[in-house]
Amino acid sequence: MTSKAKILAVSFFIWLGKKRKRGKNMETKEKNVATPYDLDGKPPLKLAIPLGLQHVLAMFVGNLTPLLIITGVCGIESGSSIQVALLQNAMLVAGIVTLIQVYTIGPIGGKLPIVMGTSSGFIGVCRSVAITMESGVAGYGAILAACFIGGLFETVLGGFLKPLRKFFPAVVTGTVVLSIGLSLISVGIGSFGGGSSAADYGSLENLFVGTFVLVVIIALKHGTKGFTSFSSILIGIIVGYLVSIPFGMVDFSSIGEAGVCQLPSLMHFGVQFEPSSCVALGILFAINSIQAIGDYSATTIGAMDRTPKDDELQRGIVGYGLSNVVGALLGGLPTATYSQNVGIVTTTKVINRWVLGLAAAILGIAGLVPKFSAILTTIPQCVLGGATVSVFASIAMTGMKLVASAEMDYRNSSIVGLAAALGMGVSQATAALASFPTWVTTIFGKSPVVLATIIAVMLNVILPKTRDEQKEEAKKKIKIEQKLEEDHREFGE
C-alpha cells in the first residue's frame, strides 16, 4: 500500500470514528430529552404548559364549587373578604397536595400522575355539620376540626390498607358512591334555584339561567370533541356568567376591594371540636380512601399498563390523609383524587410528573392572587347549580357502574337496595331518630352516605356468599396454601 493510500485509509477510519461518536452523543442526548409519555424527566415547556393547563381546566370548577356552596350554608356573605380568602386557600391547597402526591416527601405521596382538589363527596356531611351548629362561622370551624381529625385518621388507616381492602369490594364501594351522588342532587337543585336562602329562590330568571348552563354543558360534552368537550363545565359556567349579567345577578364591587397579592392566613376561623361531626367525617374519609384506590388503579392500568403497587397505594393514602391535615390548617375543605383528571391521563397517556407539577404550580399561583378569587365569588348560585347538577349526576352514574361490575344476584341486590334505601330514607325523615341523642342524628341522620356505608359493609360481611363466590375464595385459598408450601420447601432445601 502506498503512503498516499495509507493516509486516505487512516483519514477514513478517523472520520468513521468521529461519526460514530457523534451518533452516540446524539442518541444519548435524545434519551435525556423526556416526552410527556415518560413518568420522569422534563419535556419542553411548549408541550408541558398546555398539557398542565388542560388538567387545571378539567378540575378548576369542581375544586371551588364545594366551598362556594358550604360558605353559603355557613352564612358567609358572597364576595366578602372571608370568602375570597377561603377560595384562595382552596386553590393553594389543591396545588400543594397535588405536588405532594406527584413528587412525594419521603414516604408521603404515591409518586403517580394524580391530581387532587376539594371533594364534592363531602358536601352533604359538611352541610349537615354547618346547619347543626348554632352559628355559621362556628359551623365552618367545626368542619375544619373534623377535617383535621379525619385527615389524621386517614393517615393511620393508610398504614393498614392491605388487610382492610377486603371489606370494600365493588358492590360496597359502588353503593357508597351511588349514595354520594344521590345525596348531592338536592344540593345541586337548591343552587339551581338560586340558593335556598336567597330572596329570589326559585325565580324564573334563576331557573332560566341554570337551565341554559346545563344545556350548554350537555351540548358541548356530547356534541364536540377535544378541548371543548373536556372543558364543557368551565365553558358552560363562563357563558352562563355572561348571560346572568343583564339580569342584574352579578355584583362587581368585591373585585375592586380585593388585593393583588396576598399570602393565605392560617386557622382563620379557629377550630371547634364537635365529636359527632368528627366521627361522621372520619367514616367518610375511610370511604373516600377506597375511591382513591380506584383512581390510582384506573391511572396505572389505563395509562401505564400495570396495577398499582402496594407501597404506591399505601404512600398515596398516607399522603391523602396528611394533605387534609394541611388543608384544614389553611381553612380548606376535604380533598380527594379527581376522577376527571384520571380520565385525561388514561385517554392521552400523558403521565409525566413534570406536566402534573406545572398544573399544581398554576393552581398555587392562582391561590396567591385575591382579585382572581374575588372574580369567582361573583358567580351566581344558579350558574353553579346548572353546572353541579351534571357533575353530581355523573358521580351517581359512576356508583351505578361500580355496582354493575359485580354480579347482581339476590345477595348483592339486597346489599345495594337496603343500604341505599335506609341511607336515603333516614336522611329524609330524621324525625324517626327523635328519641335518640343529638349526636346520633348528626352521625347517621344528616347524610345518607354514612349510614349507607355502614349497612353495606355489615351486610357484605354477614350475608352468606353465593356458591360461585365461595368457589372463587376456595381457589384463592388453595393458591395461597400452595405458595406457602413451595416457599417452605424451598426454605427447607
C-alpha positions as CSV (number, residue, x, y, z in Angstrom):
1,M,0.0,0.0,0.0
2,T,1.4,3.4,-1.0
3,S,1.8,6.2,1.6
4,K,-1.0,8.1,-0.1
5,A,-3.3,5.2,0.3
6,K,-2.3,4.7,3.9
7,I,-3.1,8.4,4.6
8,L,-6.5,8.0,2.9
9,A,-7.3,4.8,4.9
10,V,-6.3,6.4,8.2
11,S,-8.4,9.5,7.4
12,F,-11.4,7.4,6.6
13,F,-11.2,5.5,9.9
14,I,-10.8,8.7,11.8
15,W,-13.9,10.2,10.1
16,L,-15.8,7.0,10.7
17,G,-14.9,7.0,14.4
18,K,-16.0,10.7,14.8
19,K,-19.2,9.9,13.0
20,R,-20.0,7.0,15.4
21,K,-19.1,9.1,18.4
22,R,-21.3,11.9,17.1
23,G,-24.1,9.4,16.6
24,K,-23.7,8.1,20.2
25,N,-23.8,11.6,21.6
26,M,-26.9,12.4,19.6
27,E,-28.5,9.1,20.8
28,T,-27.6,9.9,24.4
29,K,-29.0,13.5,24.1
30,E,-32.2,12.1,22.7
31,K,-32.5,9.7,25.6
32,N,-32.1,12.5,28.0
33,V,-35.0,14.5,26.4
34,A,-38.2,13.3,28.1
35,T,-41.5,13.1,26.4
36,P,-44.9,13.7,28.1
37,Y,-45.4,9.9,27.9
38,D,-42.5,9.3,30.3
39,L,-43.2,9.3,34.1
40,D,-39.9,11.2,34.9
41,G,-37.9,13.9,33.1
42,K,-38.8,17.4,31.9
43,P,-40.4,17.7,28.5
44,P,-40.1,21.0,26.7
45,L,-42.2,23.8,28.3
46,K,-44.1,24.4,25.0
47,L,-45.6,21.0,25.4
48,A,-45.7,20.8,29.2
49,I,-47.5,24.0,29.9
50,P,-50.6,23.4,27.7
51,L,-50.9,19.8,28.9
52,G,-50.7,21.0,32.5
53,L,-53.2,23.8,31.9
54,Q,-55.6,21.1,30.5
55,H,-55.6,19.4,33.9
56,V,-56.3,22.7,35.7
57,L,-59.2,23.5,33.4
58,A,-60.7,20.0,34.0
59,M,-60.7,20.3,37.8
60,F,-60.9,24.1,38.4
61,V,-64.6,24.4,38.7
62,G,-65.0,21.2,40.9
63,N,-62.3,22.5,43.2
64,L,-64.1,25.7,44.0
65,T,-67.8,24.8,43.8
66,P,-68.0,22.9,47.2
67,L,-66.5,25.8,49.0
68,L,-68.9,28.3,47.4
69,I,-71.8,26.1,48.5
70,I,-70.6,25.5,52.1
71,T,-69.7,29.1,52.7
72,G,-73.3,30.0,51.6
73,V,-74.7,27.5,54.1
74,C,-72.5,28.9,56.9
75,G,-73.8,32.4,56.2
76,I,-70.5,33.8,54.9
77,E,-71.5,36.6,52.6
78,S,-70.9,36.2,48.9
79,G,-68.0,38.3,47.7
80,S,-66.8,39.1,51.3
81,S,-63.1,39.2,52.1
82,I,-63.5,36.0,54.1
83,Q,-65.0,34.0,51.1
84,V,-62.2,35.4,48.8
85,A,-59.6,34.3,51.3
86,L,-61.1,30.8,51.5
87,L,-61.2,30.4,47.7
88,Q,-57.5,31.4,47.7
89,N,-56.8,28.7,50.2
90,A,-58.7,26.1,48.2
91,M,-56.6,26.7,45.1
92,L,-53.4,26.9,47.1
93,V,-54.2,23.7,49.0
94,A,-55.0,21.9,45.7
95,G,-51.6,22.9,44.3
96,I,-49.7,21.8,47.4
97,V,-51.4,18.4,47.9
98,T,-51.0,17.6,44.2
99,L,-47.3,18.3,44.4
100,I,-47.0,16.1,47.5
101,Q,-48.7,13.2,45.6
102,V,-46.7,13.7,42.4
103,Y,-43.2,14.3,43.8
104,T,-43.6,12.8,47.4
105,I,-42.0,13.9,50.6
106,G,-40.2,10.8,52.0
107,P,-42.9,8.1,52.5
108,I,-45.7,10.6,51.8
109,G,-47.3,10.5,48.3
110,G,-47.9,7.8,45.7
111,K,-45.4,9.3,43.1
112,L,-48.0,8.8,40.4
113,P,-49.8,11.2,38.0
114,I,-52.7,12.1,40.3
115,V,-54.4,15.5,40.7
116,M,-56.1,16.4,44.0
117,G,-58.6,19.0,44.9
118,T,-61.7,19.8,47.1
119,S,-64.0,16.9,47.1
120,S,-67.7,17.1,46.2
121,G,-68.4,13.9,48.1
122,F,-68.1,15.7,51.5
123,I,-70.6,18.4,50.7
124,G,-73.6,16.6,52.3
125,V,-71.9,15.9,55.6
126,C,-70.2,19.3,55.8
127,R,-73.5,21.0,55.1
128,S,-75.2,19.0,57.9
129,V,-72.4,20.0,60.3
130,A,-72.8,23.7,59.4
131,I,-76.6,23.5,59.9
132,T,-76.3,21.7,63.2
133,M,-74.1,24.4,64.8
134,E,-75.8,27.5,66.1
135,S,-73.5,29.9,64.3
136,G,-72.5,29.6,60.7
137,V,-68.9,30.7,61.4
138,A,-68.8,28.2,64.3
139,G,-70.1,25.6,61.8
140,Y,-67.1,26.2,59.5
141,G,-64.8,25.9,62.5
142,A,-66.4,22.6,63.3
143,I,-65.9,21.4,59.7
144,L,-62.2,22.3,59.8
145,A,-61.7,20.5,63.2
146,A,-63.4,17.4,61.8
147,C,-61.3,17.5,58.6
148,F,-58.1,17.8,60.8
149,I,-59.1,14.7,62.9
150,G,-60.3,12.9,59.7
151,G,-57.0,13.5,58.0
152,L,-55.1,12.1,60.9
153,F,-57.4,9.0,60.9
154,E,-56.8,8.6,57.2
155,T,-53.1,8.7,57.7
156,V,-53.2,5.9,60.2
157,L,-55.6,4.0,58.0
158,G,-53.1,4.1,55.2
159,G,-50.7,2.0,57.2
160,F,-53.3,-0.8,57.4
161,L,-54.5,-0.5,53.9
162,K,-53.9,-4.0,52.6
163,P,-56.0,-6.0,55.2
164,L,-58.8,-3.5,55.0
165,R,-59.4,-3.7,51.2
166,K,-61.3,-7.0,51.5
167,F,-64.2,-5.1,53.3
168,F,-64.8,-2.9,50.3
169,P,-65.5,-4.9,47.2
170,A,-67.1,-3.4,44.1
171,V,-70.7,-3.9,45.4
172,V,-69.9,-1.9,48.6
173,T,-67.9,0.9,47.0
174,G,-70.4,1.2,44.2
175,T,-73.2,1.6,46.8
176,V,-71.3,4.3,48.6
177,V,-70.5,6.3,45.5
178,L,-74.1,5.9,44.3
179,S,-75.3,7.3,47.7
180,I,-72.9,10.2,47.5
181,G,-74.3,11.2,44.0
182,L,-77.9,10.8,45.0
183,S,-77.4,12.8,48.2
184,L,-75.8,15.7,46.3
185,I,-78.6,16.1,43.7
186,S,-80.8,18.1,46.1
187,V,-77.8,20.4,46.8
188,G,-77.4,21.0,43.1
189,I,-81.1,21.7,42.6
190,G,-81.0,24.1,45.6
191,S,-78.2,26.1,43.9
192,F,-80.1,25.7,40.5
193,G,-82.9,27.8,42.0
194,G,-80.6,30.5,43.2
195,G,-79.7,29.2,46.7
196,S,-82.4,28.2,49.2
197,S,-81.6,31.2,51.4
198,A,-81.9,33.7,48.6
199,A,-84.8,36.1,48.4
200,D,-85.4,35.3,44.8
201,Y,-85.1,31.5,45.3
202,G,-87.0,29.6,42.5
203,S,-87.5,32.7,40.3
204,L,-87.9,32.3,36.6
205,E,-84.7,34.2,36.0
206,N,-82.7,31.7,38.1
207,L,-84.3,28.7,36.6
208,F,-83.7,30.0,33.1
209,V,-80.0,30.7,33.6
210,G,-79.5,27.4,35.4
211,T,-81.2,25.5,32.6
212,F,-79.2,27.4,30.0
213,V,-75.9,26.5,31.6
214,L,-77.0,22.8,31.8
215,V,-78.0,22.7,28.1
216,V,-74.7,24.3,27.1
217,I,-72.7,21.7,29.1
218,I,-74.6,18.8,27.6
219,A,-74.3,20.1,24.1
220,L,-70.5,20.6,24.4
221,K,-69.9,17.4,26.2
222,H,-71.7,15.1,23.8
223,G,-71.6,17.2,20.6
224,T,-67.9,18.2,20.4
225,K,-64.5,16.6,20.9
226,G,-61.2,17.7,22.4
227,F,-60.8,20.9,24.4
228,T,-64.5,22.0,24.2
229,S,-65.6,18.5,25.4
230,F,-63.4,18.1,28.5
231,S,-63.8,21.8,29.3
232,S,-67.6,21.8,28.8
233,I,-68.3,22.6,32.5
234,L,-65.9,25.6,32.6
235,I,-67.2,26.9,29.3
236,G,-70.8,26.5,30.5
237,I,-70.1,28.5,33.6
238,I,-68.4,31.3,31.6
239,V,-71.3,31.5,29.2
240,G,-73.9,31.3,32.0
241,Y,-72.0,34.1,33.9
242,L,-72.1,36.4,30.9
243,V,-75.9,35.7,30.4
244,S,-76.6,36.4,34.1
245,I,-75.1,39.9,34.0
246,P,-78.0,41.5,32.1
247,F,-80.4,40.0,34.8
248,G,-78.5,42.0,37.5
249,M,-77.2,38.9,39.2
250,V,-73.6,39.9,39.3
251,D,-72.0,42.4,41.7
252,F,-68.5,43.5,40.8
253,S,-67.8,45.6,43.9
254,S,-65.8,42.9,45.7
255,I,-63.3,42.7,42.8
256,G,-62.2,46.3,43.3
257,E,-61.8,45.9,47.1
258,A,-59.6,42.7,46.7
259,G,-55.8,42.9,46.8
260,V,-53.4,41.9,44.0
261,C,-51.2,39.5,46.0
262,Q,-51.7,38.1,49.5
263,L,-50.5,35.1,51.5
264,P,-53.1,32.8,53.0
265,S,-54.0,33.1,56.7
266,L,-53.7,30.1,59.0
267,M,-56.7,29.0,61.1
268,H,-58.8,32.0,60.1
269,F,-61.9,30.6,61.9
270,G,-60.1,28.6,64.6
271,V,-61.4,25.1,65.3
272,Q,-64.3,23.8,67.2
273,F,-64.1,20.1,68.1
274,E,-67.6,18.5,67.9
275,P,-67.3,14.7,68.4
276,S,-70.2,13.6,66.3
277,S,-69.0,15.7,63.3
278,C,-65.5,14.2,63.7
279,V,-67.0,10.7,63.6
280,A,-69.2,11.4,60.6
281,L,-66.4,12.9,58.5
282,G,-63.9,10.2,59.7
283,I,-66.2,7.5,58.3
284,L,-66.4,9.4,55.0
285,F,-62.6,9.7,54.9
286,A,-62.4,6.0,55.1
287,I,-64.9,5.7,52.2
288,N,-63.0,8.1,50.1
289,S,-59.7,6.3,50.6
290,I,-61.4,3.3,48.7
291,Q,-62.4,5.7,45.9
292,A,-58.8,7.0,45.8
293,I,-57.6,3.4,45.4
294,G,-59.9,3.1,42.4
295,D,-58.5,6.3,40.9
296,Y,-54.9,5.0,41.4
297,S,-55.8,1.7,39.8
298,A,-57.5,3.3,36.9
299,T,-54.5,5.6,36.3
300,T,-51.9,2.8,36.3
301,I,-54.0,0.3,34.4
302,G,-55.2,2.7,31.8
303,A,-52.0,4.7,31.2
304,M,-49.2,2.5,32.4
305,D,-50.4,-1.0,31.6
306,R,-49.9,-2.3,35.2
307,T,-51.7,-2.4,38.5
308,P,-50.6,-0.1,41.3
309,K,-48.0,-1.5,43.8
310,D,-49.0,-1.9,47.4
311,D,-46.4,0.6,48.5
312,E,-47.7,3.2,46.0
313,L,-51.2,2.8,47.3
314,Q,-50.0,3.0,50.9
315,R,-47.9,6.1,50.4
316,G,-50.7,7.6,48.3
317,I,-53.3,7.1,51.1
318,V,-50.9,8.4,53.8
319,G,-50.3,11.5,51.6
320,Y,-54.1,11.8,51.1
321,G,-54.6,11.9,54.9
322,L,-51.8,14.4,55.6
323,S,-52.9,16.6,52.8
324,N,-56.2,17.0,54.6
325,V,-54.5,17.9,57.8
326,V,-52.6,20.7,55.9
327,G,-55.7,21.7,54.1
328,A,-57.7,22.1,57.4
329,L,-54.9,24.3,58.8
330,L,-55.3,26.6,55.7
331,G,-59.1,26.7,56.0
332,G,-59.8,24.3,53.1
333,L,-62.5,21.6,52.8
334,P,-61.6,17.9,52.5
335,T,-59.6,17.0,49.4
336,A,-59.7,13.9,47.2
337,T,-58.3,12.5,44.0
338,Y,-60.0,13.8,40.9
339,S,-61.5,11.2,38.6
340,Q,-61.9,13.6,35.7
341,N,-58.1,14.1,35.6
342,V,-57.7,10.4,35.8
343,G,-59.8,10.3,32.7
344,I,-57.5,12.7,30.9
345,V,-54.4,10.7,31.9
346,T,-55.8,7.4,30.7
347,T,-57.1,9.0,27.5
348,T,-54.0,10.9,26.5
349,K,-51.4,8.6,28.1
350,V,-49.6,11.7,29.4
351,I,-48.2,10.5,32.7
352,N,-45.2,12.9,33.0
353,R,-44.8,14.2,36.6
354,W,-43.4,17.5,35.4
355,V,-46.6,18.2,33.5
356,L,-48.7,17.5,36.6
357,G,-46.2,19.6,38.7
358,L,-46.8,22.6,36.4
359,A,-50.6,22.1,36.8
360,A,-50.1,22.2,40.6
361,A,-47.9,25.3,40.3
362,I,-50.6,27.1,38.2
363,L,-53.1,26.4,40.9
364,G,-50.8,27.6,43.7
365,I,-50.0,30.9,41.9
366,A,-53.7,31.5,41.4
367,G,-54.2,31.0,45.1
368,L,-51.9,33.9,45.9
369,V,-54.0,36.4,43.8
370,P,-57.1,37.7,45.8
371,K,-58.5,39.6,42.8
372,F,-58.8,36.3,40.9
373,S,-60.6,34.7,43.8
374,A,-62.9,37.8,44.1
375,I,-64.0,37.3,40.5
376,L,-65.0,33.7,41.3
377,T,-67.2,34.9,44.2
378,T,-69.4,36.9,41.8
379,I,-70.6,33.8,40.1
380,P,-74.4,33.5,40.7
381,Q,-75.7,30.4,42.5
382,C,-78.0,29.4,39.6
383,V,-75.0,29.3,37.3
384,L,-73.2,26.9,39.7
385,G,-76.4,24.9,40.1
386,G,-76.7,24.3,36.4
387,A,-73.1,23.1,36.3
388,T,-73.1,21.0,39.5
389,V,-76.3,19.0,38.6
390,S,-74.4,17.4,35.8
391,V,-71.4,16.8,38.0
392,F,-73.4,15.2,40.8
393,A,-75.3,13.1,38.3
394,S,-72.1,11.7,36.9
395,I,-71.0,10.7,40.4
396,A,-74.2,8.7,40.9
397,M,-73.7,7.1,37.5
398,T,-70.1,6.1,38.5
399,G,-71.6,4.4,41.5
400,M,-74.0,2.5,39.3
401,K,-71.2,1.4,37.0
402,L,-69.3,0.0,40.0
403,V,-72.4,-1.8,41.3
404,A,-73.0,-3.2,37.8
405,S,-69.4,-4.6,37.7
406,A,-70.4,-7.1,40.4
407,E,-72.8,-9.9,39.7
408,M,-76.2,-8.7,40.7
409,D,-77.5,-11.8,42.3
410,Y,-80.0,-11.8,45.2
411,R,-77.3,-11.2,47.8
412,N,-75.7,-8.2,46.1
413,S,-79.1,-6.8,45.2
414,S,-80.0,-6.9,48.9
415,I,-76.8,-5.1,49.9
416,V,-77.3,-2.3,47.4
417,G,-81.1,-2.0,47.9
418,L,-81.1,-2.0,51.7
419,A,-78.1,0.3,52.1
420,A,-79.3,2.9,49.6
421,A,-82.9,2.8,50.8
422,L,-82.1,3.1,54.5
423,G,-79.4,5.7,54.0
424,M,-81.6,7.9,51.8
425,G,-84.7,7.2,53.7
426,V,-83.4,8.1,57.2
427,S,-81.7,11.3,56.0
428,Q,-85.1,12.4,54.5
429,A,-87.0,11.5,57.6
430,T,-84.7,12.5,60.5
431,A,-87.7,12.7,62.8
432,A,-87.6,8.9,63.0
433,L,-84.4,9.4,65.2
434,A,-86.0,11.9,67.5
435,S,-85.8,9.6,70.5
436,F,-82.0,9.3,70.1
437,P,-79.4,11.8,71.4
438,T,-78.5,14.6,69.0
439,W,-75.1,13.1,68.2
440,V,-76.8,10.0,66.8
441,T,-78.8,12.2,64.4
442,T,-75.7,14.1,63.4
443,I,-73.7,11.0,62.5
444,F,-76.4,8.8,61.0
445,G,-79.3,11.0,60.1
446,K,-77.9,14.1,58.4
447,S,-76.2,12.4,55.4
448,P,-77.3,9.2,53.8
449,V,-73.6,8.3,52.9
450,V,-72.5,7.3,56.4
451,L,-75.5,5.0,57.2
452,A,-75.4,3.5,53.7
453,T,-71.7,2.7,54.0
454,I,-72.1,1.1,57.4
455,I,-75.1,-1.0,56.3
456,A,-73.3,-2.1,53.0
457,V,-70.2,-3.2,54.9
458,M,-72.1,-5.1,57.5
459,L,-74.4,-6.9,55.0
460,N,-71.4,-7.8,52.9
461,V,-69.8,-9.5,56.0
462,I,-72.9,-11.1,57.4
463,L,-74.8,-12.3,54.3
464,P,-73.7,-15.8,53.1
465,K,-71.7,-15.8,49.9
466,T,-73.0,-17.4,46.8
467,R,-71.6,-20.7,45.6
468,D,-69.6,-19.1,42.8
469,E,-68.1,-16.6,45.3
470,Q,-67.3,-19.5,47.7
471,K,-65.6,-21.4,44.9
472,E,-63.5,-18.3,44.0
473,E,-62.4,-17.8,47.6
474,A,-61.6,-21.5,47.9
475,K,-59.4,-21.3,44.8
476,K,-57.6,-18.2,46.2
477,K,-57.1,-20.1,49.5
478,I,-55.6,-23.1,47.7
479,K,-53.2,-20.9,45.7
480,I,-52.1,-19.2,48.9
481,E,-51.5,-22.5,50.6
482,Q,-49.6,-23.9,47.6
483,K,-47.4,-20.8,47.5
484,L,-46.7,-21.1,51.3
485,E,-45.9,-24.8,50.8
486,E,-43.5,-24.0,47.9
487,D,-41.8,-21.3,50.0
488,H,-41.5,-23.7,52.9
489,R,-40.0,-26.5,50.7
490,E,-37.5,-24.0,49.2
491,F,-36.5,-22.7,52.6
492,G,-36.1,-26.3,53.9
493,E,-33.8,-27.2,51.0
